Amino acid sequence: MPKEAENRALVEAFWKTLYVDGDVSRIGDFFAPDGHYEDVPAPDAGATGPKNIEKRLRIGLDPVEKFTHVCHRMVCEGDTVMTEHTETWVFKTGESTSLPFVSVHVIEDGKFKLWRDYWDLNTLMAQAPQWWLEHIAKFSADDFTS
């Protein structure tokens, strides 16, 4: 299988694990020991290492009851896979938010070295329930990285 096809398959498996299976505990398996995840519009540096990445995701996503993930297109070139997609989060209290993303994954030796998400902070702030925003605000940058 050509490298770009392998990389695409890895990212597709990642999205399935996260949004179809809902298995955040397996997300770290996709990352190199020094792999890094960053939400570009967020005011912190992101998380490095599989356990910290899982922790970061749990802080934001554990209050979400259901996800809908629609992949619009995926572009693969060399070690980079870019996905344009929309995530809809349905919170445990019934509210929902729909957020367009562009995600960049850089892959080395079959593992993610970098996952960078680009999304609009204003869209999230306008749609997410107040209680969730307050939940996120309780955590410091250190909580996401250590």
TIRO-2110 file (N, C-alpha, C; in Angstrom, 1 decimal):
// TIRO-2110
0.9, -1.2, 0.0, N, 1, A
0.0, 0.0, 0.0, CA, 1, A
0.9, 1.2, 0.0, C, 1, A
0.6, 2.2, -0.9, N, 2, A
1.4, 3.4, -0.9, CA, 2, A
1.3, 4.2, 0.4, C, 2, A
2.4, 4.9, 0.8, N, 3, A
2.4, 5.6, 2.1, CA, 3, A
1.2, 6.6, 2.3, C, 3, A
0.8, 7.3, 1.2, N, 4, A
-0.3, 8.2, 1.4, CA, 4, A
-1.6, 7.5, 1.7, C, 4, A
-1.8, 6.3, 1.1, N, 5, A
-3.0, 5.5, 1.4, CA, 5, A
-2.9, 4.9, 2.8, C, 5, A
-1.7, 4.6, 3.3, N, 6, A
-1.6, 4.1, 4.7, CA, 6, A
-1.9, 5.3, 5.7, C, 6, A
-1.4, 6.4, 5.4, N, 7, A
-1.6, 7.6, 6.2, CA, 7, A
-3.1, 8.0, 6.3, C, 7, A
-3.8, 7.9, 5.1, N, 8, A
-5.2, 8.2, 5.1, CA, 8, A
-6.0, 7.2, 5.9, C, 8, A
-5.6, 5.9, 5.7, N, 9, A
-6.3, 4.8, 6.5, CA, 9, A
-6.1, 5.0, 8.0, C, 9, A
-4.9, 5.5, 8.4, N, 10, A
-4.7, 5.7, 9.8, CA, 10, A
-5.6, 6.8, 10.4, C, 10, A
-5.7, 7.9, 9.6, N, 11, A
-6.6, 9.0, 10.0, CA, 11, A
-8.0, 8.6, 10.0, C, 11, A
-8.4, 7.8, 9.1, N, 12, A
-9.8, 7.3, 9.0, CA, 12, A
-10.1, 6.5, 10.3, C, 12, A
-9.1, 5.6, 10.6, N, 13, A
-9.3, 4.8, 11.8, CA, 13, A
-9.3, 5.6, 13.1, C, 13, A
-8.6, 6.7, 13.1, N, 14, A
-8.6, 7.6, 14.3, CA, 14, A
-10.0, 8.2, 14.4, C, 14, A
-10.5, 8.8, 13.3, N, 15, A
-11.8, 9.4, 13.4, CA, 15, A
-12.9, 8.4, 13.9, C, 15, A
-12.8, 7.2, 13.3, N, 16, A
-13.7, 6.1, 13.7, CA, 16, A
-13.6, 5.8, 15.2, C, 16, A
-12.4, 5.7, 15.7, N, 17, A
-12.2, 5.4, 17.1, CA, 17, A
-12.8, 6.5, 18.0, C, 17, A
-12.5, 7.8, 17.6, N, 18, A
-13.0, 8.9, 18.4, CA, 18, A
-14.5, 9.1, 18.3, C, 18, A
-15.0, 9.1, 17.1, N, 19, A
-16.4, 9.6, 16.9, CA, 19, A
-17.4, 8.5, 16.7, C, 19, A
-17.0, 7.3, 16.2, N, 20, A
-18.0, 6.2, 16.0, CA, 20, A
-18.0, 5.3, 17.2, C, 20, A
-16.8, 4.9, 17.6, N, 21, A
-16.6, 4.0, 18.7, CA, 21, A
-16.7, 4.8, 20.0, C, 21, A
-16.3, 6.1, 20.0, N, 22, A
-16.3, 6.9, 21.2, CA, 22, A
-15.3, 6.4, 22.3, C, 22, A
-14.2, 5.8, 21.8, N, 23, A
-13.3, 5.2, 22.7, CA, 23, A
-12.0, 6.1, 22.9, C, 23, A
-12.2, 7.1, 23.7, N, 24, A
-11.1, 8.0, 24.0, CA, 24, A
-9.9, 7.3, 24.6, C, 24, A
-10.1, 6.2, 25.3, N, 25, A
-9.0, 5.5, 26.0, CA, 25, A
-8.1, 4.9, 25.0, C, 25, A
-8.5, 4.8, 23.7, N, 26, A
-7.6, 4.2, 22.7, CA, 26, A
-6.9, 5.3, 21.8, C, 26, A
-7.2, 6.6, 22.0, N, 27, A
-6.7, 7.7, 21.2, CA, 27, A
-5.2, 7.7, 21.3, C, 27, A
-4.6, 7.5, 22.5, N, 28, A
-3.2, 7.6, 22.7, CA, 28, A
-2.4, 6.6, 21.8, C, 28, A
-3.1, 5.5, 21.5, N, 29, A
-2.4, 4.5, 20.6, CA, 29, A
-2.0, 5.1, 19.3, C, 29, A
-2.6, 6.1, 18.8, N, 30, A
-2.4, 6.7, 17.5, CA, 30, A
-1.1, 7.6, 17.5, C, 30, A
-0.7, 8.0, 18.7, N, 31, A
0.4, 9.0, 18.8, CA, 31, A
1.7, 8.5, 19.2, C, 31, A
2.8, 9.1, 18.6, N, 32, A
4.1, 8.9, 19.0, CA, 32, A
4.3, 9.4, 20.4, C, 32, A
5.3, 8.9, 21.1, N, 33, A
5.5, 9.3, 22.5, CA, 33, A
5.6, 10.8, 22.7, C, 33, A
6.2, 11.5, 21.7, N, 34, A
6.3, 12.9, 21.7, CA, 34, A
5.3, 13.6, 20.8, C, 34, A
4.2, 12.9, 20.4, N, 35, A
3.2, 13.4, 19.6, CA, 35, A
2.5, 14.6, 20.2, C, 35, A
2.1, 15.6, 19.4, N, 36, A
1.5, 16.8, 20.0, CA, 36, A
0.2, 17.1, 19.4, C, 36, A
-0.8, 17.5, 20.2, N, 37, A
-2.1, 17.9, 19.8, CA, 37, A
-2.3, 19.4, 20.2, C, 37, A
-2.8, 20.2, 19.3, N, 38, A
-3.1, 21.6, 19.5, CA, 38, A
-4.4, 22.0, 18.9, C, 38, A
-5.2, 22.7, 19.7, N, 39, A
-6.4, 23.4, 19.2, CA, 39, A
-5.9, 24.8, 18.9, C, 39, A
-5.7, 25.2, 17.7, N, 40, A
-5.1, 26.4, 17.3, CA, 40, A
-5.7, 27.7, 18.0, C, 40, A
-7.1, 27.8, 18.0, N, 41, A
-7.6, 29.0, 18.6, CA, 41, A
-7.6, 29.0, 20.1, C, 41, A
-7.3, 27.9, 20.8, N, 42, A
-7.3, 27.9, 22.2, CA, 42, A
-6.1, 28.6, 22.8, C, 42, A
-6.2, 29.2, 24.0, N, 43, A
-5.2, 30.0, 24.5, CA, 43, A
-4.1, 29.3, 25.2, C, 43, A
-3.9, 28.0, 24.9, N, 44, A
-2.8, 27.3, 25.5, CA, 44, A
-2.0, 26.6, 24.4, C, 44, A
-0.9, 25.9, 24.8, N, 45, A
0.0, 25.3, 23.9, CA, 45, A
-0.4, 23.9, 23.4, C, 45, A
-1.4, 23.4, 24.0, N, 46, A
-1.9, 22.0, 23.6, CA, 46, A
-1.3, 21.0, 24.6, C, 46, A
-1.2, 19.7, 24.1, N, 47, A
-0.8, 18.6, 24.9, CA, 47, A
0.2, 17.8, 24.1, C, 47, A
1.2, 17.3, 24.8, N, 48, A
2.2, 16.4, 24.2, CA, 48, A
2.3, 15.1, 25.0, C, 48, A
2.3, 14.0, 24.2, N, 49, A
2.3, 12.7, 24.7, CA, 49, A
0.9, 12.1, 24.7, C, 49, A
0.9, 10.8, 24.5, N, 50, A
-0.4, 10.1, 24.4, CA, 50, A
-1.3, 10.3, 25.6, C, 50, A
-0.8, 10.2, 26.8, N, 51, A
-1.6, 10.3, 28.0, CA, 51, A
-2.2, 11.7, 28.2, C, 51, A
-1.3, 12.7, 27.9, N, 52, A
-1.8, 14.1, 28.0, CA, 52, A
-2.8, 14.5, 27.0, C, 52, A
-2.6, 13.9, 25.8, N, 53, A
-3.6, 14.2, 24.7, CA, 53, A
-5.0, 13.5, 25.1, C, 53, A
-4.9, 12.3, 25.6, N, 54, A
-6.2, 11.7, 26.1, CA, 54, A
-6.8, 12.6, 27.2, C, 54, A
-6.0, 13.0, 28.1, N, 55, A
-6.5, 13.9, 29.2, CA, 55, A
-7.2, 15.1, 28.7, C, 55, A
-6.5, 15.8, 27.7, N, 56, A
-7.1, 17.0, 27.2, CA, 56, A
-8.4, 16.8, 26.5, C, 56, A
-8.5, 15.7, 25.7, N, 57, A
-9.7, 15.3, 25.1, CA, 57, A
-10.8, 15.0, 26.1, C, 57, A
-10.5, 14.3, 27.1, N, 58, A
-11.5, 14.0, 28.1, CA, 58, A
-12.1, 15.2, 28.8, C, 58, A
-11.3, 16.2, 29.1, N, 59, A
-11.8, 17.4, 29.7, CA, 59, A
-12.9, 18.1, 28.9, C, 59, A
-12.7, 18.2, 27.6, N, 60, A
-13.7, 18.8, 26.7, CA, 60, A
-14.8, 17.9, 26.3, C, 60, A
-14.5, 16.6, 26.1, N, 61, A
-15.5, 15.7, 25.4, CA, 61, A
-16.2, 14.8, 26.3, C, 61, A
-15.8, 14.6, 27.6, N, 62, A
-16.5, 13.7, 28.5, CA, 62, A
-17.9, 14.2, 28.7, C, 62, A
-18.2, 15.5, 28.8, N, 63, A
-19.6, 15.9, 29.0, CA, 63, A
-20.5, 15.8, 27.7, C, 63, A
-19.9, 15.3, 26.6, N, 64, A
-20.7, 15.1, 25.4, CA, 64, A
-21.2, 13.7, 25.4, C, 64, A
-22.5, 13.6, 25.1, N, 65, A
-23.2, 12.3, 25.1, CA, 65, A
-23.1, 11.6, 23.8, C, 65, A
-23.2, 12.4, 22.7, N, 66, A
-23.2, 11.8, 21.3, CA, 66, A
-22.5, 12.8, 20.4, C, 66, A
-21.9, 12.1, 19.4, N, 67, A
-21.2, 12.9, 18.3, CA, 67, A
-21.7, 12.5, 17.0, C, 67, A
-21.8, 13.5, 16.1, N, 68, A
-21.9, 13.2, 14.7, CA, 68, A
-20.7, 13.8, 14.0, C, 68, A
-20.1, 13.0, 13.2, N, 69, A
-18.9, 13.4, 12.5, CA, 69, A
-19.1, 13.3, 11.0, C, 69, A
-19.0, 14.4, 10.3, N, 70, A
-19.1, 14.3, 8.8, CA, 70, A
-17.8, 14.7, 8.2, C, 70, A
-17.2, 13.8, 7.5, N, 71, A
-15.9, 14.1, 6.8, CA, 71, A
-16.3, 14.7, 5.4, C, 71, A
-15.9, 15.9, 5.1, N, 72, A
-16.3, 16.5, 3.8, CA, 72, A
-15.2, 16.1, 2.7, C, 72, A
-13.9, 16.2, 3.1, N, 73, A
-12.9, 15.8, 2.2, CA, 73, A
-11.6, 15.6, 3.0, C, 73, A
-10.8, 14.8, 2.4, N, 74, A
-9.5, 14.5, 3.0, CA, 74, A
-8.4, 14.6, 1.9, C, 74, A
-7.3, 15.3, 2.2, N, 75, A
-6.2, 15.4, 1.3, CA, 75, A
-5.0, 14.9, 1.9, C, 75, A
-4.3, 14.0, 1.1, N, 76, A
-3.1, 13.4, 1.6, CA, 76, A
-1.9, 13.8, 0.7, C, 76, A
-0.8, 14.2, 1.4, N, 77, A
0.4, 14.5, 0.6, CA, 77, A
1.6, 14.1, 1.5, C, 77, A
2.3, 13.1, 1.1, N, 78, A
3.5, 12.7, 1.9, CA, 78, A
3.1, 12.3, 3.2, C, 78, A
3.7, 12.9, 4.3, N, 79, A
3.4, 12.5, 5.7, CA, 79, A
2.2, 13.3, 6.3, C, 79, A
1.5, 14.1, 5.5, N, 80, A
0.5, 15.0, 6.0, CA, 80, A
-0.9, 14.6, 5.4, C, 80, A
-1.9, 14.6, 6.4, N, 81, A
-3.3, 14.3, 6.0, CA, 81, A
-4.1, 15.5, 6.5, C, 81, A
-4.8, 16.1, 5.7, N, 82, A
-5.7, 17.2, 6.1, CA, 82, A
-7.1, 16.8, 5.9, C, 82, A
-8.0, 17.0, 6.9, N, 83, A
-9.4, 16.7, 6.9, CA, 83, A
-10.2, 17.9, 7.1, C, 83, A
-11.1, 18.1, 6.2, N, 84, A
-12.2, 19.1, 6.4, CA, 84, A
-13.4, 18.4, 6.9, C, 84, A
-13.9, 18.7, 8.1, N, 85, A
-15.0, 18.0, 8.6, CA, 85, A
-15.8, 18.8, 9.6, C, 85, A
-17.0, 18.3, 9.9, N, 86, A
-17.9, 19.0, 10.8, CA, 86, A
-18.2, 18.0, 12.0, C, 86, A
-18.0, 18.5, 13.2, N, 87, A
-18.4, 17.8, 14.3, CA, 87, A
-19.6, 18.4, 15.0, C, 87, A
-20.6, 17.5, 15.3, N, 88, A
-21.8, 18.0, 16.0, CA, 88, A
-21.7, 17.3, 17.4, C, 88, A
-21.7, 18.1, 18.4, N, 89, A
-21.7, 17.5, 19.8, CA, 89, A
-23.1, 17.7, 20.4, C, 89, A
-23.6, 16.6, 21.0, N, 90, A
-24.9, 16.7, 21.7, CA, 90, A
-24.5, 16.4, 23.2, C, 90, A
-24.7, 17.4, 24.0, N, 91, A
-24.3, 17.4, 25.4, CA, 91, A
-25.3, 16.6, 26.2, C, 91, A
-24.9, 16.1, 27.3, N, 92, A
-25.7, 15.2, 28.2, CA, 92, A
-27.0, 15.9, 28.6, C, 92, A
-27.0, 17.2, 28.6, N, 93, A
-28.2, 18.0, 29.0, CA, 93, A
-29.1, 18.4, 27.8, C, 93, A
-28.7, 17.9, 26.6, N, 94, A
-29.6, 18.1, 25.4, CA, 94, A
-29.2, 19.1, 24.4, C, 94, A
-28.3, 20.1, 24.8, N, 95, A
-27.9, 21.1, 23.9, CA, 95, A
-27.0, 20.5, 22.8, C, 95, A
-26.8, 21.2, 21.7, N, 96, A
-25.9, 20.7, 20.7, CA, 96, A
-25.2, 21.8, 20.1, C, 96, A
-24.0, 21.5, 19.5, N, 97, A
-23.2, 22.5, 18.8, CA, 97, A
-22.6, 21.9, 17.6, C, 97, A
-22.6, 22.6, 16.5, N, 98, A
-22.0, 22.1, 15.3, CA, 98, A
-20.8, 22.9, 14.9, C, 98, A
-19.7, 22.3, 14.8, N, 99, A
-18.4, 23.1, 14.6, CA, 99, A
-17.6, 22.6, 13.4, C, 99, A
-17.4, 23.4, 12.4, N, 100, A
-16.6, 23.0, 11.3, CA, 100, A
-15.1, 23.1, 11.7, C, 100, A
-14.3, 22.1, 11.2, N, 101, A
-12.9, 22.0, 11.5, CA, 101, A
-12.1, 21.8, 10.2, C, 101, A
-10.9, 22.1, 10.3, N, 102, A
-9.8, 21.6, 9.4, CA, 102, A
-8.8, 21.0, 10.4, C, 102, A
-8.5, 19.7, 10.2, N, 103, A
-7.5, 19.1, 11.0, CA, 103, A
-6.3, 18.7, 10.2, C, 103, A
-5.1, 18.8, 10.8, N, 104, A
-3.9, 18.5, 10.1, CA, 104, A
-3.2, 17.4, 11.0, C, 104, A
-2.9, 16.3, 10.3, N, 105, A
-2.2, 15.2, 11.0, CA, 105, A
-0.8, 15.0, 10.3, C, 105, A
0.2, 15.0, 11.0, N, 106, A
1.6, 14.7, 10.4, CA, 106, A
2.0, 13.4, 11.0, C, 106, A
2.3, 12.4, 10.1, N, 107, A
2.5, 11.0, 10.5, CA, 107, A
4.0, 10.7, 10.3, C, 107, A
4.5, 10.0, 11.3, N, 108, A
5.9, 9.5, 11.2, CA, 108, A
5.9, 8.1, 11.7, C, 108, A
6.4, 7.1, 11.0, N, 109, A
6.5, 5.7, 11.4, CA, 109, A
5.1, 5.2, 11.9, C, 109, A
4.1, 5.6, 11.2, N, 110, A
2.7, 5.0, 11.5, CA, 110, A
2.1, 5.6, 12.7, C, 110, A
2.6, 6.7, 13.3, N, 111, A
2.0, 7.4, 14.5, CA, 111, A
1.9, 8.9, 14.2, C, 111, A
1.0, 9.5, 14.9, N, 112, A
0.9, 11.0, 14.8, CA, 112, A
2.0, 11.7, 15.5, C, 112, A
2.7, 12.5, 14.8, N, 113, A
3.7, 13.4, 15.5, CA, 113, A
3.0, 14.7, 15.8, C, 113, A
2.0, 15.1, 15.0, N, 114, A
1.3, 16.3, 15.2, CA, 114, A
-0.2, 16.2, 14.8, C, 114, A
-1.1, 16.7, 15.6, N, 115, A
-2.5, 16.8, 15.3, CA, 115, A
-2.8, 18.3, 15.6, C, 115, A
-3.2, 19.0, 14.6, N, 116, A
-3.5, 20.4, 14.9, CA, 116, A
-4.9, 20.7, 14.3, C, 116, A
-5.8, 21.2, 15.2, N, 117, A
-7.2, 21.5, 14.8, CA, 117, A
-7.4, 23.0, 14.6, C, 117, A
-8.0, 23.4, 13.5, N, 118, A
-8.3, 24.7, 13.2, CA, 118, A
-9.9, 24.8, 13.2, C, 118, A
-10.4, 25.7, 14.1, N, 119, A
-11.8, 25.9, 14.2, CA, 119, A
-12.1, 27.3, 14.7, C, 119, A
-13.3, 27.8, 14.6, N, 120, A
-13.6, 29.1, 15.0, CA, 120, A
-14.1, 29.2, 16.5, C, 120, A
-13.3, 29.9, 17.3, N, 121, A
-13.7, 30.0, 18.7, CA, 121, A
-15.0, 30.7, 18.9, C, 121, A
-15.4, 31.7, 18.1, N, 122, A
-16.6, 32.4, 18.3, CA, 122, A
-17.8, 31.5, 18.0, C, 122, A
-17.7, 30.6, 17.0, N, 123, A
-18.7, 29.6, 16.7, CA, 123, A
-19.0, 28.7, 17.9, C, 123, A
-17.9, 28.2, 18.5, N, 124, A
-18.0, 27.4, 19.7, CA, 124, A
-18.7, 28.1, 20.9, C, 124, A
-18.2, 29.3, 21.1, N, 125, A
-18.6, 30.1, 22.3, CA, 125, A
-20.1, 30.5, 22.1, C, 125, A
-20.6, 30.7, 20.9, N, 126, A
-22.0, 31.0, 20.7, CA, 126, A
-22.9, 29.9, 20.8, C, 126, A
-22.4, 28.6, 20.6, N, 127, A
-23.3, 27.5, 20.6, CA, 127, A
-23.2, 26.6, 21.8, C, 127, A
-22.1, 26.5, 22.4, N, 128, A
-21.9, 25.6, 23.6, CA, 128, A
-22.7, 26.1, 24.8, C, 128, A
-23.2, 25.2, 25.6, N, 129, A
-24.0, 25.6, 26.7, CA, 129, A
-23.1, 26.3, 27.8, C, 129, A
-23.6, 27.2, 28.5, N, 130, A
-22.9, 27.9, 29.5, CA, 130, A
-22.2, 27.0, 30.5, C, 130, A
-22.9, 26.0, 30.9, N, 131, A
-22.3, 25.1, 31.9, CA, 131, A
-21.0, 24.4, 31.4, C, 131, A
-21.0, 24.1, 30.1, N, 132, A
-19.8, 23.5, 29.5, CA, 132, A
-18.7, 24.5, 29.5, C, 132, A
-19.0, 25.7, 29.1, N, 133, A
-17.9, 26.8, 29.1, CA, 133, A
-17.3, 27.0, 30.5, C, 133, A
-18.2, 27.0, 31.5, N, 134, A
-17.8, 27.1, 32.9, CA, 134, A
-16.9, 25.9, 33.3, C, 134, A
-17.3, 24.7, 32.8, N, 135, A
-16.5, 23.5, 33.1, CA, 135, A
-15.1, 23.6, 32.5, C, 135, A
-15.0, 24.0, 31.3, N, 136, A
-13.7, 24.2, 30.6, CA, 136, A
-12.9, 25.3, 31.3, C, 136, A
-13.5, 26.3, 31.8, N, 137, A
-12.8, 27.5, 32.4, CA, 137, A
-12.2, 27.1, 33.7, C, 137, A
-12.6, 25.9, 34.3, N, 138, A
-12.0, 25.5, 35.6, CA, 138, A
-10.6, 24.9, 35.4, C, 138, A
-10.2, 24.6, 34.2, N, 139, A
-8.9, 24.0, 34.0, CA, 139, A
-7.9, 25.0, 33.5, C, 139, A
-6.7, 24.9, 33.9, N, 140, A
-5.6, 25.7, 33.5, CA, 140, A
-4.8, 25.1, 32.4, C, 140, A
-3.9, 25.8, 31.8, N, 141, A
-3.1, 25.3, 30.7, CA, 141, A
-2.3, 24.1, 31.2, C, 141, A
-1.9, 24.1, 32.5, N, 142, A
-1.2, 23.0, 33.1, CA, 142, A
-2.0, 21.7, 33.1, C, 142, A
-3.3, 21.8, 33.3, N, 143, A
-4.2, 20.7, 33.3, CA, 143, A
-4.2, 20.0, 31.9, C, 143, A
-4.0, 20.7, 30.9, N, 144, A
-4.0, 20.2, 29.5, CA, 144, A
-2.7, 19.6, 29.1, C, 144, A
-1.6, 19.9, 29.8, N, 145, A
-0.3, 19.5, 29.4, CA, 145, A
0.4, 18.6, 30.3, C, 145, A
-0.1, 18.4, 31.5, N, 146, A
0.7, 17.6, 32.5, CA, 146, A
-0.1, 16.5, 33.1, C, 146, A
END
